[in-house]
Structure formats: C-alpha cells, structure tokens
C-alpha cells in the first residue's frame, strides 16, 4: 500500500479523492473502532465518528482561518476522540458526563486549533438542534417559516397560503414563537 504524507492526505480530503480517503480508512479505522469499542460503542458508532472526523477536517481546510496540520494521524485521532466523548457527554452514554478537550488532545501543538474545532463542533450541534426543532413543527408552520426564511413579505405569504394578511401576521408570530420555544427546550435538554 502506498504511504501518503500528511499534506497528501489533506489534499486528498480537500479534493474528495476516494483513493486517499480509502487509505485513511484502511490505515486508521481499526484504531478508532478499538477506541470506541473500549468506551461502549460499536462499529456503526465508529463509522459515524470516522465520517464526522473527515467532515470536520474538510470544513477546517476550506475555512478562512485554517491552521496547519503537522501530523494527520494525531490530529485525526484527536478529532474522532473528541467527537466520541461529546456523543457520550450529550446523553447517549450518561455515565460519562464531562470530557475536557485538554484530556483528549495529546500534543500541545493542537492547542491553537481547539477553538476552531470547538466552534465547528458547536455549530454542527446547534444546526442539528435547529433542524430537529424545525421538524417538530406542524406542516403549516414549517411552510410558513420557509417562506419567511426565503424573504417573502407577509402579504405574499397570505396570498400563497390563502390567509388574510392579519391572520398571516398572527400565524407567522405564533409559528416563530413556537419554534423558539422548541429550540430553547432542546438546547436546555441537550438531547440532540
């Protein structure tokens, strides 16, 4: 099997090169699975964490403030471990309550990347909560909020949904209030 350098792996991830991604899988998945098995997960969990790790690295590479990665193996394992510990902390495995990033990242050179990684993971968590909260709304509220999100004025929404303008204003506010309440509840529960 051909060996790839850190820079070749990063370039392959950035370009979605299947050969390089398969190399990363062949080279590192077994160790990630072994780690996740040790902490109560299974093969599906390991696959999810592995894929999430690749996505996090990709997002960091395309980001404006991407930091150089000196050792792919160490950095990738750090991301995967952090993702798994967050999964456990977020309620799936309640006996593990808090895991600090310092416990996971083995080398000091990655301390500068902690804030970037934390912000990417927090953004991903919040987007998931927003999505699930949106899905909890009834179909009419989802449709109305989609129109609002796409910049439609209330008069056009009223025409499209066969509402009076006054009712469209009221319904828009009720739906938005309901969505905010669901989002706050889900953020407080931290269950998604």
N, CA and C atoms as a LAMMPS dump frame, in Angstrom:
ITEM: TIMESTEP
0
ITEM: NUMBER OF ATOMS
576
ITEM: BOX BOUNDS ff ff ff
-5.0000000000000000e+02 5.0000000000000000e+02
-5.0000000000000000e+02 5.0000000000000000e+02
-5.0000000000000000e+02 5.0000000000000000e+02
ITEM: ATOMS id mol type element x y z
1 1 1 N 0.839 -1.176 0
2 1 2 C 0 0 0
3 1 3 C 0.885 1.24 0
4 2 1 N 0.537 2.167 -0.869
5 2 2 C 1.284 3.421 -0.948
6 2 3 C 1.08 4.223 0.326
7 3 1 N 2.151 4.807 0.844
8 3 2 C 2.074 5.673 2.019
9 3 3 C 1.857 7.107 1.562
10 4 1 N 1.024 7.835 2.29
11 4 2 C 0.755 9.235 1.986
12 4 3 C 1.264 10.113 3.12
13 5 1 N 1.776 11.261 2.759
14 5 2 C 2.201 12.237 3.764
15 5 3 C 0.966 12.973 4.275
16 6 1 N 1.148 13.695 5.354
17 6 2 C 0.048 14.493 5.909
18 6 3 C -0.5 15.443 4.852
19 7 1 N 0.375 16.121 4.133
20 7 2 C -0.08 17.079 3.123
21 7 3 C -0.823 16.392 1.982
22 8 1 N -0.379 15.205 1.58
23 8 2 C -1.074 14.464 0.525
24 8 3 C -2.465 14.02 0.988
25 9 1 N -2.559 13.61 2.254
26 9 2 C -3.856 13.207 2.801
27 9 3 C -4.798 14.402 2.846
28 10 1 N -4.299 15.539 3.334
29 10 2 C -5.141 16.736 3.419
30 10 3 C -5.605 17.178 2.04
31 11 1 N -4.707 17.126 1.073
32 11 2 C -5.073 17.487 -0.304
33 11 3 C -6.125 16.512 -0.832
34 12 1 N -5.964 15.227 -0.531
35 12 2 C -6.934 14.228 -0.972
36 12 3 C -8.306 14.439 -0.365
37 13 1 N -8.344 14.802 0.919
38 13 2 C -9.628 15.082 1.57
39 13 3 C -10.264 16.312 0.945
40 14 1 N -9.461 17.328 0.722
41 14 2 C -9.957 18.57 0.131
42 14 3 C -10.527 18.335 -1.265
43 15 1 N -9.894 17.441 -2.016
44 15 2 C -10.325 17.15 -3.387
45 15 3 C -11.28 15.955 -3.473
46 16 1 N -11.671 15.413 -2.309
47 16 2 C -12.565 14.256 -2.246
48 16 3 C -12.017 13.085 -3.061
49 17 1 N -10.73 12.823 -2.918
50 17 2 C -10.049 11.746 -3.628
51 17 3 C -10.361 10.42 -2.924
52 18 1 N -11.125 9.564 -3.6
53 18 2 C -11.553 8.296 -2.999
54 18 3 C -10.392 7.398 -2.611
55 19 1 N -9.317 7.432 -3.373
56 19 2 C -8.155 6.587 -3.074
57 19 3 C -7.531 7.014 -1.741
58 20 1 N -7.389 8.305 -1.55
59 20 2 C -6.796 8.816 -0.31
60 20 3 C -7.732 8.555 0.872
61 21 1 N -9.023 8.77 0.682
62 21 2 C -9.973 8.535 1.777
63 21 3 C -10.015 7.049 2.128
64 22 1 N -9.934 6.181 1.133
65 22 2 C -9.87 4.744 1.405
66 22 3 C -8.588 4.406 2.159
67 23 1 N -7.493 5.064 1.798
68 23 2 C -6.225 4.876 2.509
69 23 3 C -6.392 5.262 3.988
70 24 1 N -7.014 6.399 4.237
71 24 2 C -7.231 6.853 5.622
72 24 3 C -8.094 5.831 6.356
73 25 1 N -9.128 5.345 5.693
74 25 2 C -9.999 4.336 6.307
75 25 3 C -9.197 3.066 6.628
76 26 1 N -8.481 2.55 5.642
77 26 2 C -7.703 1.319 5.845
78 26 3 C -6.662 1.485 6.949
79 27 1 N -6.076 2.645 6.985
80 27 2 C -4.966 2.894 7.905
81 27 3 C -5.416 3.184 9.334
82 28 1 N -6.549 3.883 9.517
83 28 2 C -6.898 4.409 10.831
84 28 3 C -8.218 3.913 11.419
85 29 1 N -9.096 3.349 10.607
86 29 2 C -10.414 2.981 11.132
87 29 3 C -10.327 1.952 12.25
88 30 1 N -9.481 0.941 12.105
89 30 2 C -9.384 -0.112 13.114
90 30 3 C -9.062 0.473 14.491
91 31 1 N -8.139 1.401 14.543
92 31 2 C -7.764 2.009 15.827
93 31 3 C -8.897 2.845 16.41
94 32 1 N -9.613 3.559 15.548
95 32 2 C -10.748 4.359 16.017
96 32 3 C -11.844 3.432 16.544
97 33 1 N -12.085 2.354 15.812
98 33 2 C -13.101 1.384 16.27
99 33 3 C -12.7 0.772 17.602
100 34 1 N -11.457 0.423 17.752
101 34 2 C -10.977 -0.165 19.005
102 34 3 C -11.188 0.81 20.166
103 35 1 N -10.881 2.076 19.939
104 35 2 C -11.071 3.098 20.967
105 35 3 C -12.55 3.224 21.33
106 36 1 N -13.426 3.291 20.325
107 36 2 C -14.854 3.465 20.577
108 36 3 C -15.449 2.225 21.237
109 37 1 N -14.998 1.033 20.831
110 37 2 C -15.441 -0.198 21.494
111 37 3 C -15.097 -0.15 22.988
112 38 1 N -13.926 0.355 23.295
113 38 2 C -13.461 0.45 24.691
114 38 3 C -14.387 1.327 25.52
115 39 1 N -15.018 2.32 24.891
116 39 2 C -15.899 3.233 25.603
117 39 3 C -17.376 2.974 25.305
118 40 1 N -17.71 1.727 24.981
119 40 2 C -19.11 1.338 24.9
120 40 3 C -19.787 1.486 23.56
121 41 1 N -19.079 1.842 22.518
122 41 2 C -19.686 1.991 21.201
123 41 3 C -19.531 0.743 20.368
124 42 1 N -20.004 0.811 19.142
125 42 2 C -19.913 -0.31 18.215
126 42 3 C -19.383 0.135 16.865
127 43 1 N -19.471 -0.774 15.901
128 43 2 C -18.938 -0.488 14.577
129 43 3 C -19.661 0.683 13.912
130 44 1 N -20.985 0.731 14.02
131 44 2 C -21.74 1.839 13.417
132 44 3 C -21.344 3.177 14.032
133 45 1 N -21.146 3.164 15.36
134 45 2 C -20.697 4.391 16.027
135 45 3 C -19.336 4.816 15.493
136 46 1 N -18.448 3.834 15.333
137 46 2 C -17.104 4.136 14.838
138 46 3 C -17.163 4.692 13.416
139 47 1 N -18.032 4.124 12.575
140 47 2 C -18.179 4.641 11.212
141 47 3 C -18.689 6.078 11.222
142 48 1 N -19.673 6.358 12.078
143 48 2 C -20.2 7.724 12.175
144 48 3 C -19.116 8.697 12.615
145 49 1 N -18.369 8.323 13.638
146 49 2 C -17.316 9.202 14.159
147 49 3 C -16.231 9.396 13.106
148 50 1 N -15.862 8.326 12.416
149 50 2 C -14.845 8.413 11.367
150 50 3 C -15.288 9.4 10.285
151 51 1 N -16.518 9.246 9.804
152 51 2 C -17.027 10.14 8.762
153 51 3 C -17.12 11.58 9.257
154 52 1 N -17.579 11.749 10.493
155 52 2 C -17.646 13.1 11.071
156 52 3 C -16.254 13.719 11.161
157 53 1 N -15.268 12.901 11.515
158 53 2 C -13.889 13.394 11.597
159 53 3 C -13.383 13.891 10.252
160 54 1 N -13.671 13.149 9.198
161 54 2 C -13.274 13.567 7.847
162 54 3 C -13.966 14.886 7.491
163 55 1 N -15.257 15 7.827
164 55 2 C -16.012 16.22 7.521
165 55 3 C -15.441 17.417 8.282
166 56 1 N -15.09 17.223 9.553
167 56 2 C -14.518 18.321 10.349
168 56 3 C -13.216 18.799 9.719
169 57 1 N -12.365 17.863 9.321
170 57 2 C -11.099 18.257 8.69
171 57 3 C -11.368 18.983 7.377
172 58 1 N -12.298 18.475 6.578
173 58 2 C -12.637 19.137 5.321
174 58 3 C -13.111 20.566 5.578
175 59 1 N -14.016 20.727 6.544
176 59 2 C -14.53 22.066 6.847
177 59 3 C -13.426 22.997 7.33
178 60 1 N -12.478 22.452 8.077
179 60 2 C -11.369 23.285 8.523
180 60 3 C -10.471 23.675 7.345
181 61 1 N -10.295 22.764 6.416
182 61 2 C -9.443 23.056 5.265
183 61 3 C -10.042 24.128 4.359
184 62 1 N -11.352 24.133 4.226
185 62 2 C -11.971 25.143 3.359
186 62 3 C -12.259 26.434 4.11
187 63 1 N -12.118 26.416 5.428
188 63 2 C -12.372 27.602 6.236
189 63 3 C -11.324 28.675 6.002
190 64 1 N -11.708 29.897 6.301
191 64 2 C -10.809 31.031 6.082
192 64 3 C -9.622 31.028 7.041
193 65 1 N -9.83 30.553 8.236
194 65 2 C -8.781 30.606 9.259
195 65 3 C -8.188 29.231 9.524
196 66 1 N -7.984 28.438 8.483
197 66 2 C -7.492 27.092 8.709
198 66 3 C -6.051 27.12 9.206
199 67 1 N -5.809 26.297 10.2
200 67 2 C -4.481 26.193 10.815
201 67 3 C -3.743 25.018 10.177
202 68 1 N -2.424 25.091 10.093
203 68 2 C -1.686 23.972 9.508
204 68 3 C -1.755 22.737 10.405
205 69 1 N -1.883 21.587 9.783
206 69 2 C -1.917 20.315 10.5
207 69 3 C -0.582 19.635 10.229
208 70 1 N 0.172 19.395 11.288
209 70 2 C 1.518 18.848 11.116
210 70 3 C 1.547 17.329 11.074
211 71 1 N 0.649 16.691 11.825
212 71 2 C 0.636 15.236 11.885
213 71 3 C -0.815 14.775 11.738
214 72 1 N -1.167 14.259 10.579
215 72 2 C -2.561 13.903 10.31
216 72 3 C -3.072 12.872 11.298
217 73 1 N -2.299 11.834 11.527
218 73 2 C -2.742 10.741 12.392
219 73 3 C -3.151 11.252 13.766
220 74 1 N -2.292 12.005 14.399
221 74 2 C -2.564 12.503 15.743
222 74 3 C -3.762 13.443 15.738
223 75 1 N -3.811 14.321 14.766
224 75 2 C -4.897 15.287 14.701
225 75 3 C -6.237 14.597 14.442
226 76 1 N -6.253 13.651 13.514
227 76 2 C -7.475 12.93 13.174
228 76 3 C -7.988 12.14 14.378
229 77 1 N -7.085 11.452 15.082
230 77 2 C -7.499 10.724 16.274
231 77 3 C -8.057 11.67 17.329
232 78 1 N -7.455 12.828 17.476
233 78 2 C -7.94 13.802 18.451
234 78 3 C -9.363 14.229 18.125
235 79 1 N -9.615 14.494 16.861
236 79 2 C -10.964 14.892 16.445
237 79 3 C -11.952 13.762 16.716
238 80 1 N -11.601 12.54 16.319
239 80 2 C -12.514 11.408 16.498
240 80 3 C -12.776 11.141 17.98
241 81 1 N -11.749 11.213 18.793
242 81 2 C -11.945 11.015 20.233
243 81 3 C -12.83 12.107 20.8
244 82 1 N -12.598 13.337 20.396
245 82 2 C -13.405 14.448 20.882
246 82 3 C -14.869 14.264 20.473
247 83 1 N -15.098 13.861 19.216
248 83 2 C -16.458 13.631 18.738
249 83 3 C -17.134 12.529 19.558
250 84 1 N -16.405 11.45 19.838
251 84 2 C -16.998 10.345 20.583
252 84 3 C -17.297 10.765 22.024
253 85 1 N -16.375 11.468 22.656
254 85 2 C -16.622 11.914 24.027
255 85 3 C -17.788 12.895 24.077
256 86 1 N -17.93 13.727 23.055
257 86 2 C -19.092 14.629 23.003
258 86 3 C -20.381 13.829 22.865
259 87 1 N -20.352 12.765 22.069
260 87 2 C -21.526 11.908 21.91
261 87 3 C -21.923 11.319 23.255
262 88 1 N -20.948 10.851 23.992
263 88 2 C -21.231 10.274 25.305
264 88 3 C -21.725 11.352 26.27
265 89 1 N -21.088 12.503 26.256
266 89 2 C -21.454 13.576 27.167
267 89 3 C -22.858 14.094 26.885
268 90 1 N -23.255 14.11 25.613
269 90 2 C -24.54 14.672 25.228
270 90 3 C -25.716 13.761 25.558
271 91 1 N -25.48 12.723 26.344
272 91 2 C -26.594 11.956 26.869
273 91 3 C -26.731 10.553 26.358
274 92 1 N -26.048 10.212 25.318
275 92 2 C -26.2 8.863 24.798
276 92 3 C -25.619 7.85 25.762
277 93 1 N -24.54 8.206 26.402
278 93 2 C -23.919 7.362 27.408
279 93 3 C -23.784 8.203 28.667
280 94 1 N -24.803 8.17 29.502
281 94 2 C -24.901 9.127 30.603
282 94 3 C -23.845 8.949 31.677
283 95 1 N -23.21 7.795 31.764
284 95 2 C -22.211 7.648 32.817
285 95 3 C -20.958 8.471 32.554
286 96 1 N -20.782 8.938 31.325
287 96 2 C -19.664 9.816 31.008
288 96 3 C -20.239 11.219 30.9
289 97 1 N -19.944 12.065 31.86
290 97 2 C -20.631 13.347 31.875
291 97 3 C -19.85 14.474 31.247
292 98 1 N -18.596 14.631 31.566
293 98 2 C -17.855 15.767 31.058
294 98 3 C -16.477 15.309 30.614
295 99 1 N -16.107 15.731 29.441
296 99 2 C -14.775 15.451 28.942
297 99 3 C -14.208 16.759 28.44
298 100 1 N -13.096 17.144 28.947
299 100 2 C -12.461 18.382 28.531
300 100 3 C -11.559 18.124 27.334
301 101 1 N -11.45 19.092 26.459
302 101 2 C -10.613 18.968 25.273
303 101 3 C -9.167 18.686 25.661
304 102 1 N -8.684 19.248 26.771
305 102 2 C -7.294 19.029 27.19
306 102 3 C -7.01 17.565 27.475
307 103 1 N -8.028 16.817 27.874
308 103 2 C -7.832 15.401 28.167
309 103 3 C -7.67 14.586 26.887
310 104 1 N -8.153 15.132 25.798
311 104 2 C -8.188 14.37 24.554
312 104 3 C -7.002 14.691 23.653
313 105 1 N -6.698 15.953 23.512
314 105 2 C -5.634 16.334 22.59
315 105 3 C -4.278 16 23.209
316 106 1 N -3.533 15.123 22.584
317 106 2 C -2.306 14.654 23.206
318 106 3 C -1.109 15.591 23.061
319 107 1 N -1.138 16.483 22.116
320 107 2 C 0.053 17.295 21.874
321 107 3 C -0.292 18.771 21.987
322 108 1 N 0.628 19.544 22.514
323 108 2 C 0.397 20.969 22.7
324 108 3 C 0.243 21.718 21.383
325 109 1 N 0.803 21.191 20.306
326 109 2 C 0.74 21.899 19.03
327 109 3 C -0.699 22.079 18.55
328 110 1 N -1.637 21.32 19.097
329 110 2 C -3.017 21.418 18.656
330 110 3 C -3.849 22.357 19.525
331 111 1 N -3.248 22.918 20.565
332 111 2 C -3.99 23.821 21.426
333 111 3 C -4.546 25.002 20.639
334 112 1 N -3.793 25.483 19.648
335 112 2 C -4.271 26.625 18.865
336 112 3 C -5.468 26.259 17.998
337 113 1 N -5.65 24.981 17.725
338 113 2 C -6.77 24.549 16.893
339 113 3 C -8.012 24.233 17.713
340 114 1 N -7.873 24.213 19.039
341 114 2 C -9 23.855 19.886
342 114 3 C -10.202 24.756 19.663
343 115 1 N -9.976 26.061 19.613
344 115 2 C -11.096 26.973 19.448
345 115 3 C -11.789 26.747 18.113
346 116 1 N -11 26.524 17.055
347 116 2 C -11.605 26.265 15.747
348 116 3 C -12.426 24.983 15.782
349 117 1 N -11.861 23.932 16.358
350 117 2 C -12.549 22.654 16.434
351 117 3 C -13.802 22.78 17.289
352 118 1 N -13.686 23.443 18.434
353 118 2 C -14.853 23.633 19.292
354 118 3 C -15.946 24.41 18.578
355 119 1 N -15.578 25.443 17.84
356 119 2 C -16.602 26.244 17.162
357 119 3 C -17.26 25.442 16.044
358 120 1 N -16.506 24.628 15.313
359 120 2 C -17.087 23.787 14.264
360 120 3 C -18.057 22.774 14.877
361 121 1 N -17.632 22.142 15.975
362 121 2 C -18.481 21.137 16.607
363 121 3 C -19.721 21.77 17.238
364 122 1 N -19.573 22.941 17.859
365 122 2 C -20.715 23.624 18.451
366 122 3 C -21.696 24.057 17.358
367 123 1 N -21.171 24.557 16.242
368 123 2 C -22.037 24.959 15.133
369 123 3 C -22.801 23.749 14.606
370 124 1 N -22.111 22.625 14.473
371 124 2 C -22.742 21.4 13.988
372 124 3 C -23.839 20.944 14.963
373 125 1 N -23.573 21.007 16.265
374 125 2 C -24.549 20.604 17.274
375 125 3 C -25.788 21.507 17.219
376 126 1 N -25.561 22.82 17.126
377 126 2 C -26.682 23.763 17.088
378 126 3 C -27.515 23.584 15.818
379 127 1 N -26.86 23.37 14.681
380 127 2 C -27.599 23.155 13.432
381 127 3 C -28.483 21.916 13.537
382 128 1 N -27.966 20.887 14.176
383 128 2 C -28.74 19.665 14.359
384 128 3 C -29.965 19.939 15.246
385 129 1 N -29.76 20.707 16.309
386 129 2 C -30.864 21.06 17.196
387 129 3 C -31.898 21.899 16.441
388 130 1 N -31.435 22.887 15.672
389 130 2 C -32.367 23.732 14.91
390 130 3 C -33.174 22.892 13.917
391 131 1 N -32.494 21.995 13.231
392 131 2 C -33.169 21.15 12.251
393 131 3 C -34.239 20.29 12.925
394 132 1 N -33.857 19.603 14.005
395 132 2 C -34.817 18.737 14.69
396 132 3 C -35.972 19.545 15.28
397 133 1 N -35.697 20.73 15.763
398 133 2 C -36.742 21.595 16.3
399 133 3 C -37.701 22.017 15.189
400 134 1 N -37.157 22.367 14.034
401 134 2 C -37.98 22.762 12.887
402 134 3 C -38.91 21.611 12.474
403 135 1 N -38.374 20.392 12.475
404 135 2 C -39.15 19.218 12.076
405 135 3 C -40.307 18.971 13.05
406 136 1 N -40.146 19.371 14.32
407 136 2 C -41.207 19.166 15.312
408 136 3 C -42.436 20.046 15.055
409 137 1 N -42.275 21.102 14.277
410 137 2 C -43.412 21.977 13.961
411 137 3 C -44.396 21.257 13.051
412 138 1 N -45.651 21.724 13.046
413 138 2 C -46.609 21.149 12.104
414 138 3 C -46.272 21.633 10.686
415 139 1 N -46.856 20.987 9.701
416 139 2 C -46.52 21.263 8.297
417 139 3 C -46.799 22.711 7.904
418 140 1 N -47.908 23.273 8.383
419 140 2 C -48.247 24.656 8.021
420 140 3 C -47.208 25.637 8.563
421 141 1 N -46.778 25.429 9.803
422 141 2 C -45.754 26.312 10.378
423 141 3 C -44.429 26.16 9.633
424 142 1 N -44.067 24.931 9.296
425 142 2 C -42.808 24.726 8.55
426 142 3 C -42.863 25.458 7.218
427 143 1 N -43.993 25.341 6.523
428 143 2 C -44.137 26.011 5.23
429 143 3 C -44.053 27.523 5.394
430 144 1 N -44.756 28.056 6.384
431 144 2 C -44.762 29.495 6.617
432 144 3 C -43.348 29.99 6.967
433 145 1 N -42.652 29.271 7.819
434 145 2 C -41.294 29.688 8.207
435 145 3 C -40.338 29.598 7.021
436 146 1 N -40.534 28.625 6.15
437 146 2 C -39.7 28.562 4.937
438 146 3 C -39.89 29.821 4.09
439 147 1 N -41.135 30.267 3.952
440 147 2 C -41.398 31.485 3.196
441 147 3 C -40.706 32.69 3.85
442 148 1 N -40.826 32.78 5.168
443 148 2 C -40.19 33.886 5.897
444 148 3 C -38.674 33.836 5.7
445 149 1 N -38.111 32.644 5.828
446 149 2 C -36.659 32.479 5.686
447 149 3 C -36.182 32.832 4.283
448 150 1 N -37.047 32.655 3.297
449 150 2 C -36.687 32.987 1.921
450 150 3 C -36.989 34.433 1.563
451 151 1 N -37.38 35.232 2.571
452 151 2 C -37.55 36.657 2.353
453 151 3 C -38.905 37.094 1.846
454 152 1 N -39.899 36.218 1.902
455 152 2 C -41.227 36.587 1.44
456 152 3 C -41.834 37.603 2.407
457 153 1 N -42.565 38.568 1.871
458 153 2 C -43.301 39.515 2.704
459 153 3 C -44.619 38.86 3.117
460 154 1 N -45.191 39.34 4.21
461 154 2 C -46.388 38.719 4.784
462 154 3 C -47.557 38.725 3.795
463 155 1 N -47.671 39.762 3.009
464 155 2 C -48.764 39.833 2.039
465 155 3 C -48.679 38.687 1.025
466 156 1 N -47.455 38.384 0.562
467 156 2 C -47.272 37.284 -0.393
468 156 3 C -47.526 35.932 0.271
469 157 1 N -47.115 35.811 1.523
470 157 2 C -47.367 34.566 2.264
471 157 3 C -48.875 34.362 2.41
472 158 1 N -49.578 35.44 2.75
473 158 2 C -51.04 35.359 2.905
474 158 3 C -51.69 34.893 1.605
475 159 1 N -51.263 35.452 0.477
476 159 2 C -51.811 35.034 -0.82
477 159 3 C -51.518 33.563 -1.097
478 160 1 N -50.282 33.163 -0.864
479 160 2 C -49.861 31.792 -1.162
480 160 3 C -50.594 30.773 -0.292
481 161 1 N -50.814 31.111 0.97
482 161 2 C -51.409 30.155 1.904
483 161 3 C -52.916 30.372 2.092
484 162 1 N -53.492 31.273 1.32
485 162 2 C -54.931 31.57 1.401
486 162 3 C -55.346 32.037 2.801
487 163 1 N -54.539 32.92 3.382
488 163 2 C -54.826 33.537 4.672
489 163 3 C -55.147 35 4.431
490 164 1 N -55.839 35.601 5.402
491 164 2 C -55.93 37.061 5.384
492 164 3 C -54.571 37.595 5.833
493 165 1 N -54.271 38.835 5.498
494 165 2 C -52.985 39.417 5.886
495 165 3 C -52.861 39.462 7.404
496 166 1 N -53.93 39.837 8.09
497 166 2 C -53.896 39.901 9.556
498 166 3 C -53.618 38.524 10.154
499 167 1 N -54.283 37.482 9.614
500 167 2 C -54.061 36.13 10.126
501 167 3 C -52.641 35.666 9.808
502 168 1 N -52.128 36.024 8.644
503 168 2 C -50.761 35.646 8.276
504 168 3 C -49.755 36.254 9.257
505 169 1 N -49.969 37.515 9.646
506 169 2 C -49.093 38.135 10.652
507 169 3 C -49.147 37.354 11.969
508 170 1 N -50.378 37.069 12.405
509 170 2 C -50.544 36.346 13.671
510 170 3 C -49.942 34.955 13.597
511 171 1 N -50.23 34.239 12.516
512 171 2 C -49.743 32.87 12.346
513 171 3 C -48.215 32.844 12.269
514 172 1 N -47.64 33.823 11.566
515 172 2 C -46.177 33.901 11.479
516 172 3 C -45.576 34.043 12.872
517 173 1 N -46.138 34.945 13.676
518 173 2 C -45.609 35.162 15.013
519 173 3 C -45.798 33.931 15.898
520 174 1 N -46.963 33.287 15.793
521 174 2 C -47.205 32.073 16.575
522 174 3 C -46.217 30.971 16.207
523 175 1 N -45.991 30.79 14.92
524 175 2 C -45.059 29.743 14.468
525 175 3 C -43.628 30.041 14.903
526 176 1 N -43.214 31.296 14.759
527 176 2 C -41.861 31.665 15.179
528 176 3 C -41.696 31.502 16.688
529 177 1 N -42.718 31.908 17.463
530 177 2 C -42.653 31.737 18.921
531 177 3 C -42.561 30.257 19.289
532 178 1 N -43.343 29.446 18.601
533 178 2 C -43.329 28.006 18.873
534 178 3 C -41.96 27.407 18.543
535 179 1 N -41.395 27.818 17.411
536 179 2 C -40.071 27.319 17.031
537 179 3 C -39.03 27.725 18.07
538 180 1 N -39.069 28.975 18.503
539 180 2 C -38.099 29.446 19.509
540 180 3 C -38.248 28.647 20.794
541 181 1 N -39.473 28.374 21.2
542 181 2 C -39.71 27.603 22.424
543 181 3 C -39.143 26.186 22.29
544 182 1 N -39.363 25.552 21.153
545 182 2 C -38.857 24.193 20.931
546 182 3 C -37.326 24.199 20.923
547 183 1 N -36.73 25.174 20.226
548 183 2 C -35.263 25.262 20.173
549 183 3 C -34.695 25.443 21.575
550 184 1 N -35.269 26.36 22.344
551 184 2 C -34.78 26.577 23.719
552 184 3 C -34.904 25.316 24.552
553 185 1 N -36.015 24.632 24.414
554 185 2 C -36.2 23.375 25.156
555 185 3 C -35.161 22.339 24.762
556 186 1 N -34.898 22.209 23.471
557 186 2 C -33.915 21.235 23.016
558 186 3 C -32.491 21.634 23.406
559 187 1 N -32.203 22.931 23.386
560 187 2 C -30.88 23.373 23.833
561 187 3 C -30.696 23.093 25.326
562 188 1 N -31.75 23.322 26.106
563 188 2 C -31.668 23.05 27.547
564 188 3 C -31.562 21.57 27.851
565 189 1 N -32.294 20.749 27.09
566 189 2 C -32.22 19.304 27.294
567 189 3 C -30.894 18.77 26.802
568 190 1 N -30.332 19.432 25.773
569 190 2 C -29.067 18.98 25.182
570 190 3 C -29.166 17.54 24.737
571 191 1 N -30.331 17.176 24.185
572 191 2 C -30.574 15.767 23.869
573 191 3 C -30.374 15.425 22.413
574 192 1 N -30.021 16.383 21.6
575 192 2 C -29.893 16.088 20.159
576 192 3 C -28.446 16.247 19.785
